[in-house]
Amino acid sequence: MKQLVSDLKVGDRVAALFLVGEQAYLPFKNRKGNYMHLKLQDQSGEMEAQVWDGAEKFRNMCRAGDIIHVSGEVNCFRDRMQVKVEDIRKPEAGEADGHRFISESSADIAKMKNELKTLLDTIKAGMFKDLADKFLDSSYFRLFCYAPAAKMYHHNVVGGLLEHSLGTAKICLKLAELHSGIDRDLILVGAILHDIGKIYEMEIDGGIHYTDEGKLLGHIILGIQLLEKLMEDIDIDNAARNKLLHMIASHHGQYEWQSPKKPQFLEAKVLHLADMMDAEIWKFKSASPSGEGSHWSSYIKSIGSEVYLGG
């Protein structure tokens, strides 16, 4: 029977496969040499682990995204459970087959699909409604509903892309209610489709991995290509076509964030801000106490600080 993170308790012996969520190779404070800090995960959750001896030997087989077999023991350090690692090895041929190391969205995927369809059904008849309907009827839609939104940091779960796109769209619609001059139908379609390229950028094979297309092109270019295909045979004017393509091209907001364009009209800027907001909210909501009774999380790299969890 597979050991799951959620079942582990202090004193348990560990001998199981895990996905490496994070790895840090760090110097000892009081002696020469280095140790390795890991975050191990499976579909039930994640747990920290420390390699105090032999870190150099194991370092290259423990990169983020790798699947490894860990032997060791669960102990308690500073009021939080962690695995004291004794040995690490690569999985044997076929050993990881059938295993899944990432969890599913905590939101019900079927309910989110229905909510998304209901939202898109509010678009008035015309080119944006035709585009939305074509997306829902396409082969892309099923991939979209079960894909992750990222390999790490936010919505990196089965159904994460659906959850993130829906969350981004709902933020955009709220802002459209608060501020006049935002084209509701344009921003709704743009928000739902802004990350569509991720259906081909990543794949789930035990863990989340980048595809060749993902590594070579990235989800922005892939998204532009997919949107071009979706707009084929739809009577959509050039202005709307260019705006939708620009919203994908600019949703990262800054050149240093791998955005080929900066937002250059209102809906594109709102989408960029809503996209960031939904991702950041996920990060903060995913923070957990660093130990029993603690009201602070551990340091979270993607946030750049600990997170306060007190009342």
C-alpha positions as CSV (number, residue, x, y, z in Angstrom):
1,M,0.0,0.0,0.0
2,K,1.4,3.4,-1.0
3,Q,2.4,5.7,1.8
4,L,0.8,9.1,1.5
5,V,2.0,12.3,3.0
6,S,-1.4,12.9,4.7
7,D,-1.0,9.6,6.7
8,L,2.5,10.1,8.0
9,K,3.1,10.8,11.7
10,V,6.1,11.3,13.9
11,G,8.1,8.0,14.3
12,D,6.9,6.5,11.1
13,R,9.5,4.9,8.8
14,V,9.3,6.2,5.3
15,A,10.0,4.2,2.1
16,A,8.0,5.7,-0.8
17,L,7.9,7.7,-4.0
18,F,7.5,11.4,-3.9
19,L,7.6,14.4,-6.3
20,V,10.2,17.0,-5.4
21,G,8.3,20.3,-5.1
22,E,11.3,22.4,-4.0
23,Q,15.0,21.8,-3.4
24,A,17.6,24.0,-1.7
25,Y,21.2,23.1,-1.2
26,L,22.4,25.1,1.8
27,P,25.6,25.5,3.9
28,F,25.6,24.4,7.5
29,K,25.8,27.3,10.0
30,N,28.2,25.8,12.5
31,R,30.3,23.5,10.4
32,K,31.7,23.0,7.0
33,G,29.6,21.3,4.3
34,N,26.1,21.5,3.0
35,Y,22.7,20.0,3.7
36,M,19.7,19.8,1.5
37,H,16.2,21.0,2.2
38,L,13.4,19.3,0.2
39,K,9.6,19.7,-0.1
40,L,8.1,16.3,-0.9
41,Q,4.6,16.0,-2.3
42,D,2.0,13.5,-3.5
43,Q,-1.6,13.8,-4.3
44,S,-2.5,14.0,-0.6
45,G,-0.3,16.9,0.4
46,E,3.3,17.9,1.0
47,M,6.0,17.6,3.7
48,E,9.4,19.1,4.3
49,A,12.4,16.9,4.4
50,Q,16.1,17.3,5.3
51,V,19.2,15.5,4.0
52,W,21.8,16.1,6.7
53,D,24.3,13.5,5.4
54,G,25.3,12.9,1.9
55,A,23.6,15.9,0.4
56,E,26.2,16.3,-2.3
57,K,25.6,12.7,-3.5
58,F,21.9,13.2,-3.8
59,R,21.8,16.8,-5.1
60,N,21.5,16.1,-8.8
61,M,18.7,13.6,-8.6
62,C,16.5,15.9,-6.4
63,R,15.7,18.8,-8.7
64,A,12.2,20.3,-8.5
65,G,9.9,18.2,-10.6
66,D,11.9,15.0,-10.2
67,I,10.2,11.8,-8.8
68,I,12.4,10.1,-6.2
69,H,12.2,7.2,-3.8
70,V,12.9,8.4,-0.2
71,S,13.9,6.3,2.8
72,G,14.0,7.8,6.2
73,E,12.0,8.6,9.3
74,V,9.4,11.2,10.3
75,N,10.5,13.4,13.2
76,C,9.5,16.7,14.7
77,F,11.7,19.8,14.5
78,R,10.6,23.1,15.9
79,D,7.1,21.9,16.3
80,R,6.6,20.7,12.7
81,M,6.9,17.3,11.1
82,Q,9.6,16.6,8.6
83,V,11.3,13.6,7.1
84,K,14.9,12.9,8.1
85,V,16.2,11.4,4.9
86,E,18.6,8.5,5.0
87,D,18.6,7.5,1.4
88,I,17.4,8.6,-2.0
89,R,17.3,6.8,-5.3
90,K,15.7,7.2,-8.7
91,P,12.6,5.0,-9.4
92,E,13.2,1.7,-11.0
93,A,11.7,1.0,-14.4
94,G,7.9,1.0,-14.2
95,E,8.0,1.7,-10.4
96,A,6.3,5.1,-10.8
97,D,3.7,3.9,-13.4
98,G,0.2,4.7,-12.3
99,H,1.2,7.0,-9.5
100,R,0.0,10.6,-9.3
101,F,1.9,13.1,-7.3
102,I,-0.2,16.2,-7.6
103,S,-3.5,16.8,-6.0
104,E,-6.8,17.8,-7.6
105,S,-8.3,21.3,-7.2
106,S,-10.1,21.6,-3.9
107,A,-13.0,23.2,-5.9
108,D,-15.3,20.7,-7.7
109,I,-14.3,20.5,-11.3
110,A,-17.8,19.6,-12.6
111,K,-19.3,22.6,-10.7
112,M,-16.5,24.9,-12.1
113,K,-17.2,23.7,-15.6
114,N,-20.9,24.5,-15.2
115,E,-20.1,27.9,-13.7
116,L,-17.8,28.8,-16.6
117,K,-20.5,27.7,-19.1
118,T,-23.1,29.8,-17.3
119,L,-20.8,32.9,-17.4
120,L,-20.0,32.5,-21.1
121,D,-23.7,32.1,-21.8
122,T,-24.2,35.7,-20.5
123,I,-22.3,37.1,-23.5
124,K,-24.6,38.8,-25.9
125,A,-25.1,37.3,-29.4
126,G,-22.3,38.1,-31.8
127,M,-18.7,37.4,-32.4
128,F,-17.6,37.0,-28.8
129,K,-20.5,34.6,-28.2
130,D,-19.6,32.6,-31.3
131,L,-16.0,32.4,-30.1
132,A,-17.1,31.3,-26.6
133,D,-19.4,28.6,-28.0
134,K,-16.7,27.3,-30.4
135,F,-14.3,27.0,-27.4
136,L,-16.8,25.0,-25.4
137,D,-17.4,22.7,-28.3
138,S,-13.7,22.2,-29.1
139,S,-11.3,19.4,-28.1
140,Y,-9.4,22.1,-26.2
141,F,-12.1,22.5,-23.6
142,R,-11.6,19.1,-21.9
143,L,-7.9,19.6,-21.8
144,F,-8.5,23.0,-20.3
145,C,-10.7,21.7,-17.5
146,Y,-8.1,19.2,-16.2
147,A,-4.8,21.0,-16.9
148,P,-2.7,22.6,-14.2
149,A,-2.1,26.4,-14.4
150,A,1.5,26.1,-13.4
151,K,4.3,23.7,-12.5
152,M,4.9,25.5,-9.2
153,Y,3.7,28.4,-7.1
154,H,0.0,28.7,-8.0
155,H,-2.9,26.5,-9.1
156,N,-0.4,23.6,-9.7
157,V,-3.1,21.0,-9.4
158,V,-5.4,19.0,-11.6
159,G,-8.1,21.5,-12.6
160,G,-5.9,24.4,-11.7
161,L,-6.2,26.1,-15.1
162,L,-10.0,26.0,-15.0
163,E,-10.0,27.3,-11.4
164,H,-7.5,30.1,-12.2
165,S,-9.2,31.2,-15.4
166,L,-12.6,31.2,-13.7
167,G,-11.2,33.2,-10.8
168,T,-9.5,35.7,-13.1
169,A,-12.7,36.1,-15.1
170,K,-14.8,36.8,-12.0
171,I,-12.4,39.4,-10.8
172,C,-12.5,41.1,-14.2
173,L,-16.3,41.1,-14.2
174,K,-16.5,42.6,-10.7
175,L,-14.1,45.4,-11.9
176,A,-16.3,45.9,-15.0
177,E,-19.3,46.4,-12.6
178,L,-17.3,49.0,-10.6
179,H,-15.8,51.0,-13.5
180,S,-17.6,52.1,-16.6
181,G,-15.9,51.8,-20.0
182,I,-14.8,48.2,-19.6
183,D,-16.1,46.0,-22.4
184,R,-17.7,43.2,-20.4
185,D,-17.9,40.6,-23.2
186,L,-14.3,41.3,-24.4
187,I,-12.8,41.0,-21.0
188,L,-14.8,37.9,-20.1
189,V,-13.6,36.0,-23.2
190,G,-10.1,37.3,-22.8
191,A,-9.9,36.2,-19.2
192,I,-11.2,32.7,-19.9
193,L,-8.8,32.2,-22.8
194,H,-5.7,34.2,-21.5
195,D,-3.8,31.0,-20.4
196,I,-5.2,28.5,-23.0
197,G,-1.7,27.8,-24.2
198,K,-1.0,26.0,-21.0
199,I,-3.0,23.0,-22.2
200,Y,0.0,22.2,-24.4
201,E,2.7,23.9,-22.4
202,M,2.5,21.3,-19.6
203,E,1.4,17.7,-19.2
204,I,0.8,15.5,-16.2
205,D,2.9,12.4,-16.0
206,G,3.2,11.5,-12.4
207,G,4.1,15.2,-11.8
208,I,3.7,18.3,-13.9
209,H,6.2,18.5,-16.7
210,Y,6.9,21.0,-19.5
211,T,6.3,19.6,-23.0
212,D,8.8,20.2,-25.8
213,E,6.4,22.9,-27.1
214,G,6.2,24.4,-23.7
215,K,10.0,24.7,-23.4
216,L,10.5,26.0,-26.9
217,L,7.5,28.3,-27.2
218,G,5.8,28.9,-23.9
219,H,2.1,29.3,-23.2
220,I,1.8,32.9,-24.5
221,I,2.9,31.9,-28.1
222,L,1.0,28.6,-27.9
223,G,-2.1,30.6,-26.7
224,I,-1.9,33.0,-29.6
225,Q,-1.7,30.0,-32.0
226,L,-4.7,28.3,-30.4
227,L,-6.7,31.5,-30.4
228,E,-6.0,32.0,-34.1
229,K,-7.4,28.5,-34.7
230,L,-10.5,29.2,-32.6
231,M,-11.2,32.4,-34.5
232,E,-11.0,30.7,-37.9
233,D,-14.4,30.7,-39.7
234,I,-15.8,33.2,-37.1
235,D,-17.0,36.6,-38.4
236,I,-14.9,38.6,-36.1
237,D,-13.7,42.1,-37.0
238,N,-10.0,43.0,-37.1
239,A,-10.1,45.3,-34.1
240,A,-11.7,42.7,-31.8
241,R,-9.3,40.0,-33.2
242,N,-6.2,42.1,-32.5
243,K,-7.5,43.0,-29.0
244,L,-8.0,39.4,-28.0
245,L,-4.6,38.4,-29.4
246,H,-3.0,41.3,-27.5
247,M,-4.7,40.3,-24.3
248,I,-2.9,37.0,-24.5
249,A,0.4,38.6,-25.6
250,S,0.4,41.2,-22.7
251,H,-1.2,39.4,-19.8
252,H,2.1,39.0,-17.9
253,G,2.3,42.8,-18.0
254,Q,6.1,43.4,-18.0
255,Y,8.9,42.5,-20.4
256,E,11.0,41.1,-17.5
257,W,8.1,38.7,-16.7
258,Q,8.4,37.2,-20.2
259,S,5.6,39.3,-21.6
260,P,6.2,40.1,-25.3
261,K,3.9,43.2,-25.0
262,K,2.8,45.5,-22.2
263,P,-1.0,46.1,-21.9
264,Q,-2.0,48.9,-24.3
265,F,-5.7,49.3,-23.7
266,L,-8.0,49.2,-20.6
267,E,-9.3,45.6,-20.8
268,A,-5.7,44.2,-21.3
269,K,-4.5,46.1,-18.2
270,V,-7.4,44.9,-16.1
271,L,-6.8,41.4,-17.2
272,H,-3.1,41.6,-16.3
273,L,-3.9,42.9,-12.8
274,A,-6.7,40.3,-12.2
275,D,-4.5,37.5,-13.4
276,M,-1.8,38.5,-10.9
277,M,-4.4,39.0,-8.1
278,D,-5.9,35.6,-8.5
279,A,-2.5,33.9,-8.5
280,E,-1.3,35.8,-5.4
281,I,-4.5,35.0,-3.5
282,W,-3.9,31.3,-4.2
283,K,-0.4,31.6,-2.8
284,F,-1.5,33.2,0.5
285,K,-4.5,30.9,0.9
286,S,-2.2,27.9,0.4
287,A,0.1,28.9,3.2
288,S,0.1,26.7,6.2
289,P,1.5,27.0,9.7
290,S,5.2,26.2,10.1
291,G,4.4,24.0,13.1
292,E,1.8,23.0,15.6
293,G,0.5,26.1,17.3
294,S,2.4,28.5,15.1
295,H,0.6,31.5,13.5
296,W,3.3,31.9,10.8
297,S,4.1,29.9,7.8
298,S,7.6,28.9,6.7
299,Y,9.3,31.2,4.3
300,I,7.5,31.0,0.9
301,K,9.8,31.7,-2.0
302,S,7.1,32.9,-4.4
303,I,5.8,35.4,-1.9
304,G,9.2,36.5,-0.6
305,S,8.3,36.2,3.1
306,E,6.6,34.2,5.8
307,V,2.8,34.6,5.9
308,Y,1.0,35.6,9.1
309,L,-1.9,33.2,9.8
310,G,-3.0,34.6,13.2
311,G,-6.4,36.0,14.0
